[in-house]
């Protein structure tokens, strides 16, 4: 059973990875404004400006660096202020060509970065931002490296922000976002403003890639949770529909693919790799017996009367309620894994403890299922 579950989970994991797709963010600004630091801070690993990537179009100086559900588009060998016309030409070509491609091959949104203490926003930068807008690209304008003290932004950055707002630029929310991406070890200046940039990006990104963005980012657990709850809701609806259709065998078996899909999606959203996700899934769904029954059917023993109908057919109310409880319990496991707070034994994940965690979280939600059975 464990081998079957592992193979089934792996297949569903790959399917969900493909469905999640990729969000592509163009990151522009003058050299030295802190583009790499900003991207790496929000996505949690060295991603941006690594010199690795493929040209967006043939002969282009625009490069796409793909990392899982994230793509970062940046210039190589060209600089704003010196090569504006060439960058605009190549970007225009890339955007137009991408419109006929699948959604995860398109450019979805742009971060334009300005160093907050530079005190000026040059004319060529305004032209570039307006060009981005004319190409249909939402622009999040980010002021980087802005010092803050006692809740107050540095006056020079505040003045620069005022000047930018007066220009009435076509930017997200009509204002720049103040940020400090990485703690300064000398001054003690803490990072701030990253979640706000991420939130603005999420709101303006196409809905089809919002899940990819939630999965790629590493700073907002609530955003991951909100997307996970969408996956749970979809699974609950699918489970109810599956249980409502008369079939000649136990509807418990029909629920397994639905719940595997849900579990794989939630694991993807939390950036858990295949091997770790499969290990956690086996531990979570193997709480019933030492042999490790790994499927929703194996967990139905926790629901009194769930299989009392002839042939083990489960009604729609029980199927949806159980799937909801299972999804919520699995979400807790994934959140703990993302935060690095799952129990370990000898430096490795403690599978038994993970199983008990899942079981306890599931048990918290089972009374609601029993109540629905009794009153339904």
C-alpha positions as CSV (number, residue, x, y, z in Angstrom):
1,X,0.0,0.0,0.0
2,X,2.8,2.4,0.8
3,X,4.4,1.8,-2.6
4,X,1.1,2.4,-4.3
5,X,0.6,5.6,-2.3
6,X,4.1,6.9,-3.0
7,X,3.7,6.3,-6.8
8,X,0.2,7.9,-6.8
9,X,1.4,10.9,-4.9
10,X,4.4,11.4,-7.1
11,X,2.2,11.4,-10.2
12,X,-0.2,13.9,-8.6
13,X,2.7,16.0,-7.4
14,X,4.0,16.3,-11.0
15,X,0.5,17.1,-12.3
16,X,0.0,19.8,-9.7
17,X,3.4,21.3,-10.4
18,X,2.5,21.6,-14.1
19,X,-0.9,23.1,-13.3
20,X,0.7,25.6,-10.9
21,X,2.8,27.0,-13.7
22,X,5.2,29.9,-13.3
23,X,4.9,33.6,-12.6
24,X,7.4,35.8,-14.5
25,X,8.5,39.1,-13.0
26,X,10.5,41.6,-14.9
27,X,12.9,43.4,-12.6
28,X,14.4,46.7,-13.9
29,X,16.2,49.7,-12.6
30,X,19.6,51.3,-12.7
31,X,22.7,49.3,-11.8
32,X,23.3,49.1,-8.0
33,X,19.8,49.9,-6.8
34,X,19.4,46.5,-5.0
35,X,17.3,44.5,-7.5
36,X,18.9,41.2,-6.6
37,X,18.7,41.8,-2.8
38,X,15.0,42.6,-3.1
39,X,14.1,39.5,-5.2
40,X,16.2,37.2,-3.1
41,X,14.7,38.5,0.1
42,X,11.1,37.9,-1.1
43,X,11.7,34.5,-2.7
44,X,14.1,33.2,0.0
45,X,17.0,32.0,-2.1
46,X,19.6,33.3,-4.5
47,X,17.5,33.8,-7.5
48,X,18.1,37.0,-9.3
49,X,20.9,38.3,-11.4
50,X,23.0,35.1,-11.3
51,X,24.1,35.3,-14.9
52,X,22.2,32.1,-15.5
53,X,19.2,31.9,-17.8
54,X,18.0,31.8,-21.4
55,X,17.5,34.8,-23.7
56,X,13.8,35.8,-23.8
57,X,14.0,36.1,-27.6
58,X,16.8,35.3,-30.1
59,X,19.7,37.6,-29.7
60,X,18.1,39.4,-26.8
61,X,19.8,41.0,-23.8
62,X,16.7,40.1,-21.7
63,X,17.2,36.9,-19.8
64,X,14.7,34.7,-18.1
65,X,16.0,32.8,-15.0
66,X,13.6,30.0,-14.2
67,X,13.4,28.6,-10.7
68,X,10.4,26.3,-10.1
69,X,7.3,28.5,-10.1
70,X,9.2,31.7,-10.5
71,X,10.8,33.3,-13.5
72,X,12.9,36.5,-13.1
73,X,13.5,38.6,-16.3
74,X,16.5,41.0,-16.2
75,X,18.9,42.7,-18.6
76,X,22.4,41.4,-19.1
77,X,25.1,43.7,-20.5
78,X,22.6,46.6,-21.0
79,X,22.0,49.5,-18.6
80,X,19.1,51.9,-18.2
81,X,20.3,55.4,-18.9
82,X,22.7,54.2,-21.5
83,X,20.9,51.6,-23.5
84,X,17.2,52.6,-23.0
85,X,16.2,52.4,-26.7
86,X,17.7,48.9,-27.0
87,X,16.0,47.7,-23.9
88,X,12.7,49.1,-24.9
89,X,13.0,47.6,-28.4
90,X,13.8,44.1,-27.0
91,X,11.2,44.3,-24.3
92,X,8.5,45.3,-26.8
93,X,9.5,42.4,-29.0
94,X,9.4,40.0,-26.1
95,X,6.0,41.1,-24.9
96,X,4.4,40.9,-28.3
97,X,5.9,37.5,-29.1
98,X,4.9,36.1,-25.7
99,X,1.2,37.0,-26.1
100,X,0.7,34.0,-28.4
101,X,2.4,31.6,-25.9
102,X,1.0,29.8,-22.9
103,X,0.4,31.9,-19.8
104,X,3.6,30.8,-18.0
105,X,5.7,31.9,-20.9
106,X,4.4,35.5,-20.7
107,X,5.7,38.5,-18.7
108,X,3.1,39.1,-16.0
109,X,4.3,42.1,-14.0
110,X,7.3,44.4,-13.5
111,X,9.1,45.7,-10.5
112,X,10.9,49.0,-11.3
113,X,13.4,49.7,-8.6
114,X,14.8,53.1,-7.6
115,X,17.3,53.6,-4.8
116,X,15.4,55.6,-2.2
117,X,18.3,57.8,-1.2
118,X,19.2,58.8,-4.8
119,X,16.9,61.8,-4.4
120,X,15.9,61.9,-8.0
121,X,14.0,60.0,-10.7
122,X,15.3,60.8,-14.1
123,X,13.4,61.5,-17.3
124,X,14.5,58.3,-19.0
125,X,13.1,56.3,-16.0
126,X,9.7,58.0,-16.4
127,X,9.7,57.2,-20.1
128,X,10.6,53.6,-19.4
129,X,7.8,53.2,-16.8
130,X,5.3,54.7,-19.2
131,X,6.5,52.3,-21.9
132,X,6.0,49.3,-19.6
133,X,2.5,50.5,-19.0
134,X,1.8,51.0,-22.7
135,X,2.8,47.3,-23.2
136,X,0.1,46.3,-20.8
137,X,2.5,45.4,-18.0
138,X,1.5,46.4,-14.4
139,X,4.4,48.3,-12.7
140,X,5.2,48.1,-9.0
141,X,7.5,51.0,-8.2
142,X,9.9,50.1,-5.4
143,X,12.1,52.5,-3.5
144,X,14.9,50.3,-2.2
145,X,17.3,50.7,0.8
146,X,15.2,53.3,2.5
147,X,16.3,53.8,6.2
148,X,13.6,54.0,8.8
149,X,13.8,55.2,12.4
150,X,11.1,55.2,15.0
151,X,8.6,54.4,12.3
152,X,9.6,57.3,10.1
153,X,11.1,57.0,6.7
154,X,14.2,58.9,5.8
155,X,13.1,62.5,4.7
156,X,15.0,62.2,1.4
157,X,13.0,59.1,0.5
158,X,9.8,60.8,1.5
159,X,10.6,63.7,-0.7
160,X,11.4,61.4,-3.6
161,X,8.1,59.6,-3.1
162,X,6.3,62.9,-3.2
163,X,7.9,63.9,-6.4
164,X,7.0,60.5,-7.9
165,X,3.4,60.9,-6.9
166,X,3.2,64.3,-8.5
167,X,4.3,62.8,-11.8
168,X,1.1,60.7,-11.9
169,X,2.9,57.7,-13.1
170,X,0.9,54.6,-14.2
171,X,2.1,52.4,-11.3
172,X,0.3,50.0,-9.0
173,X,-1.7,51.8,-6.3
174,X,-0.4,55.1,-7.7
175,X,2.5,55.3,-5.3
176,X,6.0,53.8,-4.7
177,X,6.6,51.2,-2.1
178,X,9.3,51.9,0.6
179,X,11.5,48.9,1.4
180,X,14.6,47.8,3.1
181,X,15.3,44.2,1.9
182,X,18.0,42.9,4.2
183,X,19.0,43.7,7.8
184,X,22.0,46.0,8.0
185,X,24.5,44.3,10.4
186,X,26.2,47.6,11.2
187,X,23.3,49.9,11.9
188,X,20.8,47.2,12.9
189,X,18.3,48.5,10.4
190,X,15.7,45.7,10.0
191,X,14.0,44.7,6.8
192,X,10.5,46.0,6.1
193,X,8.1,46.6,3.2
194,X,8.5,43.3,1.5
195,X,5.1,41.9,2.3
196,X,3.5,45.1,0.9
197,X,5.4,44.7,-2.4
198,X,4.4,41.1,-2.6
199,X,0.8,42.0,-1.8
200,X,0.7,44.6,-4.6
201,X,2.2,42.1,-7.0
202,X,-0.3,39.4,-6.1
203,X,-3.3,41.7,-6.6
204,X,-2.2,42.7,-10.1
205,X,-0.8,39.4,-11.3
206,X,-3.1,37.4,-13.6
207,X,-5.3,35.1,-11.5
208,X,-3.9,32.1,-13.5
209,X,-0.4,32.6,-12.0
210,X,-1.3,33.8,-8.5
211,X,-0.9,30.3,-7.1
212,X,2.6,30.1,-8.6
213,X,3.5,33.5,-7.0
214,X,2.2,32.3,-3.6
215,X,4.3,29.1,-3.9
216,X,7.4,30.9,-5.0
217,X,7.5,33.6,-2.3
218,X,9.0,32.8,1.1
219,X,7.8,35.6,3.4
220,X,4.0,35.5,3.7
221,X,2.6,32.3,5.2
222,X,-0.9,33.7,5.1
223,X,-0.8,34.1,1.4
224,X,0.2,30.5,1.0
225,X,-2.6,29.6,3.4
226,X,-5.2,31.5,1.4
227,X,-4.3,29.7,-1.7
228,X,-4.3,26.4,0.2
229,X,-7.8,27.0,1.4
230,X,-8.9,27.5,-2.2
231,X,-7.4,24.1,-3.0
232,X,-9.2,22.6,-0.1
233,X,-12.5,24.2,-1.1
234,X,-12.1,22.8,-4.6
235,X,-11.4,19.4,-3.2
236,X,-14.4,19.6,-0.9
237,X,-16.7,20.4,-3.9
238,X,-15.2,17.6,-6.0
239,X,-15.5,15.1,-3.1
240,X,-19.2,15.9,-2.6
241,X,-19.8,15.5,-6.4
242,X,-18.0,12.2,-6.5
243,X,-19.9,10.8,-3.5
244,X,-23.2,11.9,-5.0
245,X,-22.8,9.9,-8.2
246,X,-24.1,6.3,-7.9
247,X,-21.2,3.9,-8.5
248,X,-20.9,0.1,-8.3
249,X,-18.1,0.2,-5.7
250,X,-17.1,2.1,-2.6
251,X,-17.0,5.9,-3.1
252,X,-14.1,5.9,-0.6
253,X,-11.9,4.8,-3.5
254,X,-13.2,7.6,-5.6
255,X,-12.2,10.2,-3.0
256,X,-8.5,9.1,-3.0
257,X,-7.5,10.9,-6.2
258,X,-9.4,14.0,-5.1
259,X,-7.6,14.1,-1.7
260,X,-4.2,13.3,-3.2
261,X,-4.6,16.2,-5.6
262,X,-5.4,18.5,-2.7
263,X,-2.5,17.3,-0.7
264,X,0.0,17.7,-3.6
265,X,-1.3,21.2,-4.4
266,X,-0.9,22.3,-0.8
267,X,2.6,20.8,-0.6
268,X,3.5,22.7,-3.8
269,X,2.2,26.0,-2.4
270,X,4.5,25.6,0.6
271,X,7.6,24.9,-1.5
272,X,8.1,21.4,-0.2
273,X,10.0,19.1,-2.6
274,X,8.7,15.8,-3.9
275,X,10.7,13.6,-1.6
276,X,9.8,15.5,1.6
277,X,6.2,15.9,0.6
278,X,5.8,12.2,-0.1
279,X,7.4,11.4,3.2
280,X,5.1,13.7,5.1
281,X,2.1,12.5,3.2
282,X,2.9,8.9,4.0
283,X,3.4,9.7,7.6
284,X,0.2,11.7,7.8
285,X,-2.0,9.2,6.1
286,X,-0.5,6.1,7.7
287,X,-1.7,6.7,11.2
288,X,-4.2,3.9,11.1
289,X,-2.0,0.8,11.2
290,X,1.7,-0.1,11.5
291,X,1.5,-1.4,7.9
292,X,0.8,2.2,6.8
293,X,-2.6,2.3,5.1
294,X,-2.0,5.3,2.9
295,X,-5.3,6.7,1.6
296,X,-8.4,8.4,2.6
297,X,-10.1,5.0,2.8
298,X,-7.7,4.0,5.5
299,X,-8.6,7.1,7.5
300,X,-12.3,6.6,7.3
301,X,-12.1,4.5,10.5
302,X,-12.0,7.8,12.4
303,X,-15.6,8.7,11.3
304,X,-18.2,6.6,13.1
305,X,-20.7,5.2,10.6
306,X,-19.0,6.6,7.5
307,X,-19.0,3.2,5.9
308,X,-22.3,2.0,7.2
309,X,-24.1,2.2,3.9
310,X,-24.2,-1.0,1.9
311,X,-20.9,-1.3,-0.1
312,X,-19.2,1.4,1.9
313,X,-20.8,4.2,-0.1
314,X,-20.3,7.5,1.5
315,X,-22.8,10.3,1.3
316,X,-21.9,13.7,-0.1
317,X,-22.1,15.4,3.3
318,X,-19.6,13.0,4.9
319,X,-17.3,13.0,1.8
320,X,-17.1,16.8,1.7
321,X,-16.8,17.2,5.5
322,X,-14.1,14.5,5.8
323,X,-12.1,16.0,2.9
324,X,-12.3,19.4,4.5
325,X,-11.0,18.0,7.8
326,X,-8.2,16.2,6.0
327,X,-7.2,19.2,4.0
328,X,-7.1,21.4,7.1
329,X,-5.0,18.9,9.0
330,X,-2.6,18.5,6.1
331,X,-2.3,22.2,5.8
332,X,-1.1,22.4,9.4
333,X,1.6,19.8,8.6
334,X,2.8,21.7,5.5
335,X,2.8,25.0,7.4
336,X,5.0,23.5,10.1
337,X,7.2,22.0,7.5
338,X,7.6,25.4,5.8
339,X,8.4,27.0,9.1
340,X,10.9,24.3,10.0
341,X,9.1,23.4,13.2
342,X,8.2,19.7,12.5
343,X,9.6,17.3,15.1
344,X,12.9,15.6,14.3
345,X,14.7,12.6,15.5
346,X,18.4,12.3,15.0
347,X,18.4,15.3,12.7
348,X,15.7,13.7,10.4
349,X,12.0,14.2,10.3
350,X,10.2,12.0,13.0
351,X,7.6,10.2,10.9
352,X,5.7,8.9,13.9
353,X,5.5,12.4,15.4
354,X,4.3,13.8,12.1
355,X,1.7,11.1,11.9
356,X,0.5,11.9,15.4
357,X,0.4,15.7,14.6
358,X,-1.8,14.9,11.5
359,X,-4.0,12.6,13.6
360,X,-4.5,15.1,16.3
361,X,-5.3,17.9,13.9
362,X,-7.8,15.6,12.1
363,X,-9.4,14.6,15.4
364,X,-10.0,18.3,16.3
365,X,-12.2,18.5,13.2
366,X,-14.0,15.2,13.2
367,X,-16.7,16.2,15.8
368,X,-18.0,18.6,13.2
369,X,-18.3,15.7,10.7
370,X,-20.1,13.5,13.3
371,X,-22.5,16.3,14.1
372,X,-23.4,16.8,10.4
373,X,-24.1,13.0,10.1
374,X,-26.4,13.0,13.1
375,X,-28.3,16.1,12.0
376,X,-28.1,15.7,8.2
